[in-house]
Amino acid sequence: MSRPSSRPASRPFLRQGRRSPRSWTSFAKNAPGASKLRQSLKPSAVRARFAPSPTGYLHVGGVRTALFNWLFARHNGGVFVLRVEDTDVARSKPEYAAAILSGLRWLGLDWDEGPQRGGPHAPYFQSQRLHIYREAARALEAAGCAYECFCPSDAFAGETACDCASLSPRDKGNRLRSGAAPALKFRVDTRRDVAVEDVIRGTVVFPAGSIHDFVLCKSGGDPLYNFAAVVDDNAMAISHVIRGDEHLANTPRQLLVYEALGLPPPIFAHIPIILSEQRRKLSKRDGATFLDEYEKLGYLPEALLNFLGLLGWSPGGDRELLTVAEMIAEFRLADVVKHPAIFDVRKLGWMNKEYLKAAPLAEIAARVEKLLPEDVRRRYGAGRIAAVTGLLRPRVQNLAEIVSQGWYFFTDKPVTPIPEAIAKYCAGPEPLQRLRELREQLARLKTFSEESVETEIRSLAERAGTKAAAYIHPLRVALTGQAVSPGIFEVCAILGREQVLERIDALIGALSGALRATVRMVP
């Protein structure tokens, strides 16, 4: 087991331009209640976290972030914390939160602390921790590190400069008496560089003047991300913040809040963005992008974890198929790359196919069964589902394809052949005659099995002085409606004698009617 990355000690994260006229740290240390917010971290204790926002379903990028945090915690014998960041009341929904928890459980990414498990730092929903943020906000305001801002909320997005920081007590009082509800803004010393020490990206410097005063809490008191994340990561003793590099721009602001509260920052590691094969941000036009979509398509969780684990990380060598245990044993942040990772859908399909082939048939059949409607499961039973799964598994890349390709195994209605199959294999009187001969012989079989059907068809072809294909192709059209299918003898065995004869009769009737119509049209 490798030792966790240590916090760089030689580089302060704040680089002085001109010396600040006040020491924010000393103010924060002396502010009422601020001591409750500080916790010391043991240098060797790894505590990683995944903190999704339930404003939508879990994106594959978020799954990769959760996986990297989980692997890092498990590799180092640490703790994996799940925290739900649901302070966006307007957009957060319980069904999204439930889907996130369900998706992580489906993947096997278990958490040591968090919703439904509890832990020493509960609660793990930010909406239930508002009193903690308010205490921290009071500490910052008392220390002079934050001030009330009366600007319109639409001015906050761009960190627009305002004069609220210099309002006199009289002006503030007048605005409050008029009913204005202020937000709380952080006071930034724009004369200093801020250097982010990142395990993956190294030192990233944000020059003096590039960061301006930013909002900590909205006018109603609800905290924004850069404030709540700092308070919670400290309160939950998070040692490593591993997240997507789209959050790199947030890090200098968070470092300023850490300093103002007198808190040690965690170790940061920003993992590369995931792009489509067209080198653009993943979107719906690139196919499935949410975890629940891949579950419904019938991708195996083990394959999905393997695939996502290799998006931006590699244990070295040419290995591409890795078990979860192997990834845990070899995962190191030092092996995570800086450049974007490419989401290759074809590679995921290949990888899932390999996992499908290697998994026990009973396990795969049980998963296919869950994708079928309840009435289909009751009508045909586990035996047929397992047989169809075994037949189609080598031909598909996901379980949903077994359902879509094997539809003709799960219907009692006569199949409707596609026109291409009719034109290719059932045109003219000869295929109709072959089907009649075949129907008669199959009805006489004492035992109806894959072997007996094959023997009878080949014997029939030999007696007729033709190839077995002359019978097999029309039979395939009758049973599946397709020009191409799995082995027709296996198809017969799964359908059984009764369904096979019914479908042959249906095609004989259709071809006979079409042939009579053709004859009547001839002058």
C-alpha positions as a printed NumPy array, in Angstrom:
array([[  0.   ,   0.   ,   0.   ],
       [  1.4  ,   3.349,  -1.002],
       [  1.472,   6.28 ,   1.369],
       [ -1.026,   9.043,   0.654],
       [  0.288,  12.175,  -0.983],
       [  1.537,  14.687,   1.56 ],
       [  0.657,  18.361,   1.599],
       [  3.442,  20.494,   0.056],
       [  5.153,  22.344,   2.89 ],
       [  7.609,  24.562,   1.046],
       [  5.12 ,  26.799,  -0.782],
       [  2.576,  28.974,   1.001],
       [ -0.682,  29.074,  -0.933],
       [ -0.876,  32.846,  -0.552],
       [  1.876,  34.802,  -2.259],
       [  2.37 ,  38.323,  -0.966],
       [  2.115,  41.306,  -3.261],
       [  2.02 ,  44.042,  -0.676],
       [  1.459,  43.014,   2.909],
       [ -2.187,  42.884,   3.91 ],
       [ -3.111,  45.622,   6.373],
       [ -4.796,  43.116,   8.647],
       [ -4.243,  39.49 ,   9.619],
       [ -7.472,  37.724,   8.756],
       [ -6.3  ,  34.532,  10.415],
       [ -5.885,  36.144,  13.814],
       [ -9.337,  37.719,  13.565],
       [-10.905,  34.365,  12.69 ],
       [ -9.164,  32.578,  15.539],
       [-10.559,  35.071,  18.024],
       [-14.038,  35.287,  16.506],
       [-16.848,  33.886,  18.673],
       [-17.583,  30.251,  17.861],
       [-14.822,  29.941,  15.288],
       [-12.937,  27.354,  17.318],
       [-15.829,  24.923,  16.901],
       [-15.235,  24.935,  13.168],
       [-11.604,  23.829,  13.333],
       [-10.47 ,  20.222,  13.531],
       [ -6.945,  18.902,  13.332],
       [ -6.197,  16.322,  10.66 ],
       [ -3.93 ,  13.382,  11.314],
       [ -1.294,  13.472,   8.551],
       [ -1.703,   9.754,   7.818],
       [ -5.514,   9.615,   7.891],
       [ -7.077,   9.539,   4.433],
       [-10.635,  10.799,   4.271],
       [-11.958,  11.309,   0.747],
       [-15.434,  12.425,  -0.207],
       [-17.907,  12.53 ,  -3.047],
       [-20.288,  15.473,  -2.826],
       [-22.907,  15.404,  -5.609],
       [-25.667,  17.967,  -6.041],
       [-29.141,  16.416,  -6.485],
       [-30.11 ,  18.847,  -9.227],
       [-30.193,  16.082, -11.83 ],
       [-29.311,  12.454, -12.395],
       [-25.76 ,  11.255, -11.855],
       [-23.555,  12.043, -14.862],
       [-20.799,   9.631, -15.903],
       [-18.284,  12.366, -15.073],
       [-19.599,  12.41 , -11.525],
       [-19.425,   8.626, -11.38 ],
       [-15.75 ,   8.764, -12.393],
       [-15.114,  11.333,  -9.628],
       [-16.864,   9.109,  -7.077],
       [-14.86 ,   6.111,  -8.282],
       [-11.487,   7.867,  -8.006],
       [-12.287,   9.037,  -4.474],
       [-13.502,   5.57 ,  -3.513],
       [-10.448,   3.85 ,  -4.996],
       [ -8.1  ,   6.295,  -3.272],
       [ -9.777,   5.788,   0.096],
       [ -9.823,   2.   ,  -0.241],
       [ -6.218,   1.855,  -1.492],
       [ -5.01 ,   3.802,   1.537],
       [ -7.223,   2.099,   4.095],
       [ -9.089,   5.357,   4.582],
       [-12.677,   6.549,   4.809],
       [-15.011,   7.352,   1.922],
       [-17.6  ,   9.993,   2.794],
       [-20.761,  10.727,   0.815],
       [-22.172,  14.221,   1.25 ],
       [-25.217,  15.536,  -0.615],
       [-24.871,  19.223,  -1.521],
       [-28.527,  20.192,  -1.75 ],
       [-28.467,  23.87 ,  -0.795],
       [-29.875,  24.834,  -4.202],
       [-33.453,  24.523,  -2.992],
       [-35.04 ,  25.477,  -6.31 ],
       [-33.27 ,  22.772,  -8.327],
       [-32.593,  20.005,  -5.796],
       [-35.13 ,  17.18 ,  -5.787],
       [-35.486,  14.144,  -3.496],
       [-35.856,  11.823,  -6.489],
       [-32.469,  12.931,  -7.805],
       [-30.854,  12.32 ,  -4.424],
       [-32.466,   8.878,  -4.251],
       [-31.249,   8.065,  -7.77 ],
       [-27.693,   9.073,  -6.849],
       [-27.653,   6.818,  -3.789],
       [-29.247,   3.963,  -5.737],
       [-26.751,   4.341,  -8.572],
       [-23.744,   4.257,  -6.262],
       [-25.098,   1.14 ,  -4.559],
       [-25.68 ,  -0.506,  -7.962],
       [-22.034,   0.152,  -8.821],
       [-20.852,  -1.215,  -5.486],
       [-19.325,   2.109,  -4.4  ],
       [-20.194,   1.804,  -0.733],
       [-19.645,   4.739,   1.599],
       [-18.405,   4.606,   5.185],
       [-20.163,   7.78 ,   6.279],
       [-23.109,   9.532,   4.72 ],
       [-26.85 ,   9.29 ,   4.086],
       [-28.519,   6.079,   5.288],
       [-25.332,   5.143,   7.164],
       [-24.743,   8.079,   9.447],
       [-21.395,   8.822,  11.012],
       [-19.632,  11.106,  13.485],
       [-20.045,  14.175,  11.256],
       [-23.768,  13.849,  10.528],
       [-25.932,  15.204,   9.053],
       [-24.623,  14.577,   5.536],
       [-27.199,  16.641,   3.659],
       [-26.093,  20.256,   3.427],
       [-29.689,  21.444,   3.754],
       [-29.574,  20.062,   7.306],
       [-26.328,  21.877,   8.168],
       [-27.393,  25.495,   7.669],
       [-26.752,  26.376,  11.32 ],
       [-23.103,  25.399,  10.883],
       [-22.65 ,  27.689,   7.886],
       [-24.33 ,  30.562,   9.708],
       [-21.925,  30.171,  12.599],
       [-18.985,  30.276,  10.212],
       [-20.466,  33.272,   8.419],
       [-20.797,  35.157,  11.709],
       [-17.173,  34.367,  12.496],
       [-15.989,  35.75 ,   9.164],
       [-18.114,  38.862,   9.45 ],
       [-16.948,  39.507,  13.003],
       [-13.355,  39.145,  11.844],
       [-13.836,  41.707,   9.101],
       [-13.303,  39.078,   6.42 ],
       [-16.844,  39.379,   5.069],
       [-19.401,  42.132,   4.682],
       [-23.054,  42.576,   3.833],
       [-23.783,  43.311,   0.179],
       [-27.037,  44.898,  -0.958],
       [-26.428,  44.56 ,  -4.707],
       [-29.017,  42.741,  -6.866],
       [-28.485,  38.981,  -6.984],
       [-27.857,  39.039, -10.747],
       [-24.715,  41.079, -10.097],
       [-23.106,  38.243,  -8.111],
       [-22.354,  35.897, -11.005],
       [-19.526,  37.972, -12.414],
       [-18.096,  39.104,  -9.053],
       [-19.051,  42.641, -10.026],
       [-17.3  ,  45.332,  -8.003],
       [-19.519,  47.32 ,  -5.659],
       [-19.224,  49.854,  -2.863],
       [-21.046,  47.815,  -0.212],
       [-17.768,  47.033,   1.555],
       [-17.34 ,  50.71 ,   2.395],
       [-20.891,  51.529,   3.437],
       [-21.181,  53.486,   6.657],
       [-23.188,  52.025,   9.539],
       [-25.816,  54.667,   8.849],
       [-26.155,  53.693,   5.165],
       [-26.374,  50.013,   6.086],
       [-29.023,  50.745,   8.661],
       [-31.076,  52.728,   6.189],
       [-30.997,  49.908,   3.658],
       [-31.935,  47.323,   6.237],
       [-34.834,  49.444,   7.477],
       [-36.058,  49.788,   3.895],
       [-36.424,  46.022,   3.738],
       [-33.292,  45.207,   1.735],
       [-31.985,  41.685,   2.423],
       [-28.192,  41.601,   2.124],
       [-26.033,  38.766,   0.911],
       [-22.707,  38.068,   2.605],
       [-19.604,  38.726,   0.527],
       [-16.001,  37.697,   1.145],
       [-13.435,  40.485,   1.217],
       [-10.514,  39.649,  -1.115],
       [ -7.092,  41.281,  -0.915],
       [ -6.544,  41.757,  -4.647],
       [ -2.855,  42.58 ,  -4.174],
       [ -1.842,  38.977,  -3.568],
       [ -1.263,  36.012,  -5.833],
       [ -2.961,  32.782,  -4.801],
       [ -1.078,  29.575,  -5.561],
       [ -2.935,  26.276,  -5.678],
       [ -0.796,  23.241,  -4.918],
       [ -2.357,  20.352,  -6.798],
       [ -1.203,  16.734,  -6.697],
       [ -1.976,  16.264, -10.396],
       [ -1.407,  19.711, -11.898],
       [  1.399,  20.965,  -9.696],
       [  1.45 ,  24.642,  -8.76 ],
       [ -1.219,  26.773, -10.413],
       [ -0.901,  30.5  ,  -9.695],
       [ -3.854,  32.862,  -9.828],
       [ -2.279,  36.324, -10.129],
       [ -3.116,  39.295,  -7.967],
       [ -6.233,  41.059,  -9.157],
       [ -7.73 ,  38.009, -10.892],
       [-10.005,  37.196,  -7.96 ],
       [-12.506,  39.696,  -6.603],
       [-14.912,  39.78 ,  -3.689],
       [-17.32 ,  36.853,  -3.977],
       [-20.599,  35.856,  -2.361],
       [-20.526,  33.426,   0.557],
       [-24.233,  33.383,   1.418],
       [-27.295,  34.521,  -0.481],
       [-29.66 ,  37.086,   0.953],
       [-31.738,  34.379,   2.609],
       [-28.669,  33.031,   4.378],
       [-28.193,  29.934,   2.222],
       [-24.498,  29.266,   1.562],
       [-22.966,  29.058,  -1.895],
       [-20.655,  26.269,  -2.994],
       [-17.263,  27.841,  -2.278],
       [-18.25 ,  28.575,   1.304],
       [-20.245,  25.47 ,   2.244],
       [-17.642,  23.122,   0.753],
       [-14.882,  24.645,   2.882],
       [-16.905,  24.497,   6.09 ],
       [-17.997,  20.905,   5.483],
       [-14.669,  19.569,   4.26 ],
       [-13.087,  20.88 ,   7.441],
       [-15.905,  19.783,   9.746],
       [-15.813,  16.291,   8.217],
       [-12.01 ,  16.15 ,   8.427],
       [-11.602,  15.588,   4.687],
       [ -7.915,  15.103,   3.949],
       [ -8.063,  14.946,   0.135],
       [-10.401,  16.779,  -2.23 ],
       [-10.383,  14.851,  -5.511],
       [-12.683,  16.424,  -8.079],
       [-13.035,  17.428, -11.722],
       [-10.697,  20.106, -13.024],
       [-13.664,  22.374, -13.745],
       [-13.415,  23.097, -10.007],
       [ -9.809,  24.283, -10.226],
       [-11.02 ,  27.872, -10.652],
       [-12.952,  27.559,  -7.37 ],
       [ -9.913,  26.477,  -5.396],
       [ -8.221,  29.871,  -4.839],
       [-11.452,  31.255,  -3.396],
       [-11.745,  28.279,  -1.114],
       [ -8.14 ,  28.688,   0.006],
       [ -8.899,  32.268,   0.965],
       [-11.83 ,  31.089,   3.077],
       [ -9.663,  28.438,   4.732],
       [ -7.116,  31.095,   5.628],
       [ -9.722,  33.491,   6.949],
       [-11.172,  30.8  ,   9.216],
       [ -7.713,  29.763,  10.356],
       [ -8.155,  26.249,   8.993],
       [ -5.635,  23.95 ,   7.287],
       [ -6.675,  23.269,   3.683],
       [ -6.93 ,  19.685,   2.425],
       [ -4.789,  18.248,  -0.329],
       [ -6.278,  19.028,  -3.741],
       [ -6.234,  16.803,  -6.822],
       [ -8.129,  17.928,  -9.916],
       [ -8.771,  15.088, -12.341],
       [ -9.046,  15.678, -16.119],
       [-12.288,  16.444, -17.872],
       [-14.027,  13.726, -19.908],
       [-14.612,  14.597, -23.571],
       [-16.532,  12.889, -26.356],
       [-14.781,  11.241, -29.284],
       [-15.275,  14.542, -31.129],
       [-13.195,  16.266, -28.399],
       [-16.125,  18.227, -27.033],
       [-17.979,  18.187, -23.738],
       [-20.162,  15.108, -23.373],
       [-23.795,  15.768, -24.253],
       [-26.952,  13.859, -25.191],
       [-25.952,  13.893, -28.848],
       [-23.02 ,  11.643, -27.917],
       [-25.348,   8.98 , -26.523],
       [-26.025,   8.016, -22.928],
       [-24.336,  10.333, -20.415],
       [-26.136,   9.474, -17.168],
       [-25.574,   6.452, -14.964],
       [-29.204,   5.335, -14.941],
       [-29.151,   5.172, -18.744],
       [-26.301,   2.666, -18.696],
       [-28.056,   0.607, -16.054],
       [-31.214,   0.482, -18.192],
       [-29.164,  -0.436, -21.275],
       [-27.832,  -3.437, -19.427],
       [-24.188,  -2.559, -18.933],
       [-22.579,  -4.471, -16.101],
       [-21.441,  -2.333, -13.157],
       [-18.072,  -4.094, -13.127],
       [-17.467,  -3.209, -16.774],
       [-18.565,   0.392, -16.287],
       [-16.242,   0.807, -13.299],
       [-13.363,  -0.701, -15.269],
       [-14.013,   1.624, -18.201],
       [-14.408,   4.786, -16.118],
       [-11.407,   3.889, -13.996],
       [ -9.191,   4.067, -17.072],
       [-10.473,   7.517, -18.076],
       [ -7.528,   9.572, -16.91 ],
       [ -5.745,   6.871, -14.925],
       [ -3.686,   3.832, -15.812],
       [ -1.749,   1.36 , -13.683],
       [  0.827,   1.083, -16.457],
       [  1.341,  -1.554, -19.109],
       [ -1.193,  -2.636, -21.712],
       [ -3.815,  -4.147, -19.425],
       [ -7.347,  -2.958, -20.068],
       [ -9.465,  -5.448, -18.138],
       [ -9.07 ,  -4.814, -14.415],
       [-11.139,  -6.102, -11.534],
       [-12.216,  -3.707,  -8.816],
       [ -9.751,  -5.375,  -6.445],
       [ -6.926,  -4.798,  -8.925],
       [ -7.848,  -1.139,  -9.316],
       [ -7.901,  -0.671,  -5.547],
       [ -4.478,  -2.276,  -5.227],
       [ -2.885,  -0.111,  -7.909],
       [ -4.676,   3.237,  -7.758],
       [ -2.393,   6.216,  -7.137],
       [ -3.039,   9.88 ,  -7.756],
       [  0.474,  10.159,  -9.169],
       [ -0.685,   8.026, -12.115],
       [ -3.601,  10.316, -13.017],
       [ -2.9  ,  12.322, -16.177],
       [ -3.51 ,  16.016, -16.837],
       [ -4.874,  15.842, -20.377],
       [ -8.586,  15.224, -21.106],
       [ -9.906,  11.668, -21.15 ],
       [-11.877,  10.472, -24.185],
       [-15.164,   8.624, -23.694],
       [-14.926,   5.912, -26.361],
       [-18.357,   4.281, -26.544],
       [-17.075,   1.458, -28.746],
       [-14.425,   0.577, -26.202],
       [-17.047,   0.492, -23.466],
       [-19.132,  -1.846, -25.623],
       [-16.162,  -4.147, -26.19 ],
       [-15.292,  -4.122, -22.515],
       [-18.849,  -4.89 , -21.45 ],
       [-18.988,  -7.757, -23.946],
       [-15.865,  -9.255, -22.381],
       [-17.442,  -9.053, -18.938],
       [-20.652, -10.601, -20.264],
       [-18.751, -13.554, -21.683],
       [-16.829, -14.118, -18.454],
       [-19.74 , -13.859, -16.014],
       [-21.747, -16.93 , -14.917],
       [-24.792, -17.471, -17.127],
       [-27.163, -17.587, -14.16 ],
       [-25.995, -14.153, -13.038],
       [-26.414, -12.609, -16.49 ],
       [-29.812, -14.248, -16.995],
       [-31.017, -12.856, -13.671],
       [-30.054,  -9.369, -14.822],
       [-31.777,  -9.844, -18.184],
       [-34.897, -10.965, -16.343],
       [-35.052,  -7.602, -14.542],
       [-35.128,  -5.81 , -17.904],
       [-38.206,  -7.718, -19.085],
       [-41.793,  -6.699, -18.313],
       [-43.428,  -8.502, -15.413],
       [-45.987, -10.273, -17.63 ],
       [-43.216, -11.602, -19.886],
       [-41.312, -12.949, -16.896],
       [-44.392, -14.742, -15.621],
       [-45.383, -16.111, -19.036],
       [-42.049, -17.579, -20.096],
       [-40.201, -18.183, -16.849],
       [-36.564, -18.24 , -15.827],
       [-35.775, -21.297, -17.955],
       [-36.509, -19.669, -21.297],
       [-34.876, -16.396, -20.227],
       [-31.689, -18.257, -19.325],
       [-31.729, -20.187, -22.604],
       [-32.189, -17.009, -24.664],
       [-29.458, -15.272, -22.673],
       [-27.041, -18.115, -23.308],
       [-27.832, -18.115, -27.024],
       [-27.538, -14.359, -27.596],
       [-24.798, -13.456, -25.132],
       [-21.914, -13.954, -27.614],
       [-23.664, -11.666, -30.131],
       [-24.379,  -8.581, -27.999],
       [-22.564,  -5.795, -26.171],
       [-25.148,  -5.161, -23.474],
       [-28.123,  -6.844, -21.871],
       [-30.687,  -4.566, -23.499],
       [-29.596,  -5.981, -26.862],
       [-30.544,  -9.454, -25.652],
       [-34.056,  -8.157, -25.018],
       [-34.28 ,  -6.25 , -28.303],
       [-32.691,  -8.931, -30.478],
       [-34.497, -11.796, -28.791],
       [-37.981, -10.304, -28.916],
       [-39.345, -13.199, -30.971],
       [-38.695, -15.58 , -28.075],
       [-41.077, -13.628, -25.857],
       [-44.262, -13.398, -27.908],
       [-47.072, -15.825, -28.669],
       [-48.154, -13.881, -31.723],
       [-47.001, -14.853, -35.235],
       [-43.961, -12.847, -36.229],
       [-44.176, -10.453, -39.149],
       [-41.154, -11.038, -41.394],
       [-39.245,  -8.029, -42.626],
       [-39.634,  -7.464, -46.405],
       [-35.93 ,  -8.018, -47.028],
       [-36.109, -11.512, -45.528],
       [-39.159, -12.42 , -47.608],
       [-37.566, -11.137, -50.807],
       [-34.304, -12.959, -50.169],
       [-35.46 , -16.342, -48.916],
       [-39.207, -16.77 , -49.508],
       [-39.861, -15.576, -53.063],
       [-41.531, -18.018, -55.448],
       [-43.187, -21.408, -54.912],
       [-40.087, -23.415, -53.867],
       [-39.622, -21.976, -50.329],
       [-43.334, -22.531, -49.696],
       [-42.97 , -26.186, -50.674],
       [-39.889, -26.589, -48.462],
       [-41.791, -25.178, -45.49 ],
       [-44.674, -27.614, -46.042],
       [-42.288, -30.567, -46.181],
       [-40.435, -29.338, -43.109],
       [-43.614, -28.753, -41.153],
       [-44.765, -32.308, -41.802],
       [-41.487, -33.867, -40.685],
       [-41.048, -31.72 , -37.563],
       [-44.573, -32.583, -36.423],
       [-43.644, -36.296, -36.545],
       [-40.51 , -36.059, -34.394],
       [-40.707, -38.201, -31.253],
       [-38.391, -35.832, -29.388],
       [-38.067, -32.181, -30.251],
       [-34.567, -30.919, -29.499],
       [-31.703, -29.041, -31.093],
       [-30.088, -32.299, -32.183],
       [-33.244, -33.979, -33.501],
       [-34.272, -30.893, -35.505],
       [-30.836, -30.611, -37.091],
       [-30.775, -34.312, -37.957],
       [-34.23 , -34.166, -39.542],
       [-33.487, -31.053, -41.627],
       [-30.24 , -32.453, -42.961],
       [-31.89 , -35.801, -43.774],
       [-34.733, -34.01 , -45.514],
       [-32.309, -31.983, -47.616],
       [-30.343, -35.077, -48.55 ],
       [-33.474, -36.9  , -49.692],
       [-34.517, -33.86 , -51.741],
       [-31.078, -33.617, -53.317],
       [-30.512, -30.062, -52.082],
       [-28.591, -28.229, -49.398],
       [-29.879, -27.851, -45.849],
       [-29.917, -24.073, -46.39 ],
       [-32.94 , -24.51 , -48.675],
       [-34.923, -25.43 , -45.548],
       [-33.011, -23.433, -42.941],
       [-33.482, -19.989, -44.521],
       [-37.289, -20.126, -44.908],
       [-37.509, -21.636, -41.428],
       [-35.483, -18.74 , -40.001],
       [-37.856, -16.249, -41.608],
       [-40.853, -18.119, -40.172],
       [-39.482, -18.292, -36.624],
       [-37.696, -14.945, -36.266],
       [-38.95 , -12.751, -39.091],
       [-35.308, -11.969, -39.859],
       [-32.823, -12.838, -42.576],
       [-30.105, -13.345, -39.951],
       [-30.434, -14.955, -36.537],
       [-28.61 , -17.193, -34.073],
       [-28.354, -20.879, -34.913],
       [-31.775, -21.978, -36.102],
       [-31.564, -25.389, -34.408],
       [-31.031, -23.687, -31.041],
       [-33.91 , -21.317, -31.833],
       [-36.2  , -24.292, -32.478],
       [-35.21 , -25.936, -29.21 ],
       [-35.95 , -22.796, -27.189],
       [-39.296, -22.075, -28.874],
       [-40.478, -25.665, -28.636],
       [-42.482, -27.753, -31.067],
       [-45.823, -25.976, -30.608],
       [-44.539, -22.465, -31.308],
       [-42.344, -23.637, -34.173],
       [-45.273, -25.319, -35.943],
       [-47.562, -22.33 , -35.326],
       [-45.077, -19.937, -36.888],
       [-44.409, -22.196, -39.851],
       [-48.174, -22.421, -40.416],
       [-48.467, -18.633, -40.253],
       [-45.789, -18.11 , -42.895],
       [-47.192, -20.878, -45.093],
       [-50.555, -19.123, -44.987],
       [-49.028, -15.741, -45.801],
       [-46.912, -17.089, -48.665],
       [-49.825, -19.098, -50.074],
       [-52.029, -16.026, -50.104],
       [-49.324, -13.931, -51.738],
       [-48.691, -16.619, -54.351],
       [-52.412, -16.904, -55.209],
       [-52.632, -13.134, -55.544],
       [-49.654, -13.152, -57.873],
       [-51.199, -15.886, -60.032],
       [-54.485, -13.941, -60.33 ],
       [-52.576, -10.873, -61.505],
       [-50.956, -12.759, -64.393],
       [-53.074, -12.18 , -67.616]])
